[in-house]
Amino acid sequence: MSMRVAATHQANSRGRAVADRVACLFTVALLAISLAGCNCIIRSSTGSKFRAQTPAASLISQTANKEKVTESNKFTESQPRTPIPLPAATLLSPQPEPSCEVETTGDNVHERQKLDYEQQCYRHAEIIVRDRLQLLQDSIDKTINAIKGTPIALPQAPLLSPQPEPSCEFETAGSSNIDERQKLDYKRQCYRHAEMIVRDRLQLLQRSVDATISAIKRRERGSP
């Protein structure tokens, strides 16, 4: 009788030991699944499958996504902004009025020399200011292309159209009564007025470009 009781007690001890070992292994397995954040496939009562994520896996996924967003923001912030091309300051300085007038002694020969000098002077002055106008127009075109779609005020289109070369050649229409002095005086007046027209147009464009540049700088500073 005592031997049967001892055998029964020993069997119960072995059973408890096996149960404890199984419980320990089950706990370790659960911990491993939680730490690894594995996805579990669960079968519902209707037979369909869905994937459930453990809290640990969700936390790891959220942390990884935050790190990706942070790295993306750092990359975006590190990208330098492309500077807006602006006209050079020398193109915005006022164009001085040409000094082409010369004194004469009243002699007819000297008068022709005076007219010839002045018409050549005004002709070259008109070329200089027309070339400068063209350079400013080309430069502000690059600025306009860089700020398209923004509310920044731009120069008016007529100020950006090319300036035609003046036509100051004196046409006699077959008349031989026109002397050299009259031709020179006509050309002198023509080039003089042409230079004034281009210089005034350059000044208008310079003022408009100044306003555009000021608006661009305020926008870059974040000022209204």
Secondary structure, DSSP 8 states (H G I E B T S, - for coil): -HHHHHHHHHHHHHHHHHHHHHHHHHHHHHHHHHHHT-EEEEE-TTS-EEEEE-HHHHHHHHHHHHHHHHHHHHHHHHS---------GGGGS------------S-HHHHHHHHHHHHHHHHHHHHHHHHHHHHHHHHHHHHHHHTTTS------HHHHS-----------TT-S---HHHHHHHHHHHHHHHHHHHHHHHHHHHHHHHHHHHHHHHHHHT--
